[in-house]
């Protein structure tokens, strides 16, 4: 899911700015001095075009809801979440070893990452797993798309620099209208499990809370994105390792289908997906990177209907489209106005100025 590593985290977890390269020059007196240059760093070469990686990321996260559903057919929701985090952490650990990244050393950073791990991983992953016991994966994927809507509401309250505009407020209202359409509010929400739907929506709400927390506490951290995220997933895995035995029993069997679903969900849907998104954001920027959000519910719905045989009424895709349009509007920013050109003084004013002593 895109919301595991949103652009807000990428902006907050900025690494220390490297020093600009210096260039030695020889002065007239024969001494050598150094001057810094403002040459922009070269964009790293990528083996695969970012569009291919973008499509792969959308497919991976779109199928995550199907994998959660399949995983819960053989394991308890907490066990699905623990396995997902375990295999995702393993992938990031390998990536960190290859790149020779070190874990954060600051106790303060680890403390904040513990809270972030709960809000961005342990809590929402568990809520989605529990919700899919009673609601279809298509509905869970659509509920996931409401995160930008919750994010706008929370950012207006918690972030003083984030000001509302007419377009964003309209997008917020349109988005929640889409949610009511998906849920069939005019039918009294008939046919839907209220508890499962509420858990999916709470999971979507948990993501922007975590984003804002990271933005306020870890902005300017000297650790790399990979180091911080690897530590965050590791802490979330520890949290589930403590909670899971308290609420579940050791599985008596390990069905192949659910087991493979959990492994793929963790290794691809969490570990590899995080690496893909960071690469895309670094190459084309967070604005383009976060557009993957709008493909996830579409893919989740297609996967649930075609592969799991889930029923689809007309209001589900129509409401999902309204949600996506509203979410896109809430992410829009007002264009910066061009500075006005200073007016040319008139001839009379120039003559007056010329006479002044």
N, C-alpha and C positions, 0 to 999 in steps of 0.2 A: 504494500500500500504506500502510495506516494507520501503519506503524512508521517511516515517513520522518519524521513529525513527531508523536511521541507526546506524551502529556500530561506526561511527565517533562521533555521539552524545554520545554514551555510553562511549567512551574513553574520550571525552572532559568533560562530566559532572561527573567527578570522585568525590566521596565523600572523606571527610578527612580520612586519614589512621588511623584506630584505634590503640591504643597503644598495644604493644605486652604484653601478660600475664606475670606477674612476679611470681617468685617462691621464697619462703622464705627458707633460709638455715642458719644453726647455725654454727658459726665459732668456732675455737679451744678455743678462749677466752671466749666463752659463749654468745657473741653478735649475734644478728640476722641481716642478710643482705638479700637484694632482688636482684635476678638476672633475667633478662628477658630471655624468651625462644622464639625460632623461630618456634614453632609448627604451622603448617598451620591450618587455621580454617576449621572446618568440613563443608562439602558441605550440604546445607539444604535439608531435605527430601522432595520429591515431591510426591503428591498423584498419579499423572499421569506421565507416562514415557515421556521424552522430545520429543520422536519421534511422539507420539500421538499429543502432543501440536504443534509440528512443522507442522504436516499434517493439523491440524485444522487451523493454522495460514495461511498456503498456500491457503486453501479453502476459508477462510474469505476474504483475500485480492484479490484472483482471482475473486471472485464473486462481488467485489466492483464495477467493471465497469458495470456489468449488473444492479446492484442496482441504480447506477447513471442514467443509461439510463431509467429505469422504473420511477425513481423519476422525471425526466424531462418531463414525459408524463403528469404530473398533476401540476407541480410547475415550477416556473422560476428557472434558474440555481443558482442565488444568494440565493434563498429560500432553494434549496436543500443543498447548502453548509452551510447555517446558521443552518438548522436543523441537519445536520451531526455533526457540531462542538458542537451544544448545547447538543445533546444526548451523544456525546463522552466525553464532559467535565463533564456531570452528572455522568457517570460511574467512571471517575477518581476521582471525588469529593467523591463518596462513598468509593472508595478504600483508599483514603487518610484519611477519617474519621475512617475507620476500623483500619488502621495501625497507626493512630494518627500522621500523617505527618503534618508539618506546611508549609505554603507558604513561599517563600523567603522573607527576610526582607530588603535586600539591594536595594536601589533605582537604583544603577548601574545595578544590575542583572535584575530588571524589565525593564529597558530601553533596554538592549540587547535582552531580551525575546520578547519584542514588535516587534523588527525587525525580530527575528527568527519566530515568529508567522505568520508574513506576508509572509516570504519566504518559509516556510515549510508547512503552512496550508492554510491560507486565499487565497493566490494567486494561488497555484497549484490546490487546490480543486475547485476553481471557474473556472479556465481555463479548467479543465477536464470536468466539468459540461457543460460549454458552447460548448466545442468541440463536445460532444456527441449529440448535437442538429443536427449536420450535418454529423458526421462520425459514423461508427458502433463501438460498445463497444469492439469488437475484435481488431480493429486498435488502439483504445485508450490504451488498455492493452499492446500491443506490443510497442507503443511509450513510455510507462512508463518504459519499460525495457532498454531504452537507457540512463537512468540516470547514470549508472556506466561509460558509455562512456564520457558523458559530465563531469562527476566528475574527470576523469583522466586528461582531457584537462585543466580544471580549477586548479586542484591541482598542475600540473606542473608549472603553472604560479604563483599561490598564496602561495604554500607551498614549501619552499626551501629544506625541508628534503625529499620530494617525488621526486625521480629521475627516469627518464624513462629507460626502458630496451628494448631490441629488441623484447622480447615476448610481452610486454605491448603495444609497438607501433604497432606491427603487429595486436594485438587484437583490437586496436583502428581503424585501417584501415579496418579490417574485419568486425567490428561492423557497421561502417557506410556504407559499401558495403551491409550489410544485410538490413539496413534501405532503401537504394535505391531499393533493391529487393522487399521489402514489398510494397513500393509505386509504383512499376512498372515504374521505370524511363525510360526504353526503349520504353514505350508506351506514353511518355509525361505526365505521372501521370494522365491519363484519368480515369474518374469515381470517383475520389477523390475530396473532397472539400478542396481547399488549405488553407482556413482560419481555418477550424476545425482541419486539420492536424497540421498546424503551432501552434495553441493553445495547442494541446496535447504535441507537442515537447517542447514548451516553459515551460509548466508545469513540464516536466521531467528535464529541465535545471534548474528550480528554486530550486529543491531539493538540488543538490550539492552546489549551491551558499549558501544556508542556512546552510548546513553542515560545509562548510569552515568558514562561519561567526561565528558559535558557537564554532568551534575548536579554533578560534583565540581570542574569547572574553570571553568565559565561562569555559575555561579549568581550572580545579582545584577548581571549585565551591564547597563550603562546603554543599550546599543543596543536597538532594537526587535526584535520577533520577525521581522518581514519583512526587516529589514536583515541580521540574523544568518543567516537561512535563505538569502537571496539570495546572500550571500557564500559560504556553505557549498556551495551548488550550483555556483557559479562555480568554486570550487576543485576540486570533484569533476570538473567538465568539463575543467579544465586537466590533472588527473591522467590522465583517459582520453585526452586529446589527445596526451599523451606516450606512453602505453602502447600505444594502438591501432596506430600505424604499425609498432611493433616486432614485432607478432604477426599482423598482417593485411596484405593488399595492397589497393590502391585498387580499389573495385568497378568491374567492366567494364560493368555495367548497373545500372539503378535500377528494378526492377519496381514497378509502381504499387501493388499490394496491400501488400507489405512496407514500402514507403516511407511510405504513408499510415498504416500501423500504428505505425511509429516516431514519426511526427509527432504522432499522436493520443496515443500513450503518453507523450511528453514534454510536450506542451502541456496535455493534460487530466489524464493519469494522474499527472503530477508537479507541473507549475506550478499549474494551476487547483485541483487537489485540495488542495494545501498552503494556498491562500488560503481554500478552503471550510472546511477543518478549523479553521484559526485563527479564522475567524468563528464557527463553531459552538461551539468551546471558550470563546471570549470571551462568548458569549451564554448558554449553558446549562451551562458548566463542563466540566472534563476527564472527570469520571466518566461523564456522558452521552455526551460526544464520543467516548470510546474504545470505546463499545459498537458502533461501526461494525465493529470487529474481527470480531465474531461473524457478520456478514453476508457478509464477503468470501469465505470458502471455499464458502459455499452458492452465491453468484453465479458464482464461478469454476468450480465443478463443473457448474452448469447450462449455462453458456456453452460449456465444453469439450465436453460431451456433445451438446448440440443443434446447435452451429454447426461444431464440428470433427469430430464423429462419434467422439469418444473412447469407448472401452469403459468400462463402470462395473460392477464386481462389488459384491455385497451388502456386503462388509466395508468398502468405501470410505466410503459415506455413514454407516454405523453407527459406524465409527471416528472419522470427522470430528465426529459429534455428541458422542461421548465426549470428544474433544479440546476442543471448545468448552465443554462443561460443566466440565471440569477447569480450563480457562483462566479461566472466570468465577469459580470458587471461589478460584483463586490471587489474583484481583484484589480479593477481598472484604476488608473491614477489620472489626475488632471494634468493636462499638458502644460508645461511651463510656458508662460507668456513671454514673447520676445521683447527685449528691452526697446522701449520707444526711442526713435531717433531724435536727438535734440533739435529743436526748431532753429532754423537759421535766422539770425537777427536781421531786422529790417534795416534799410539804408538809413532811416532817421535815427535809429538807436545806435548804429555804427558812428554816425556823425557826432551824436551826443557823447559817446564814449571817447571819441578822438579829442574832443574839446576838454575832457577832464584832465586835471594836472596829474 
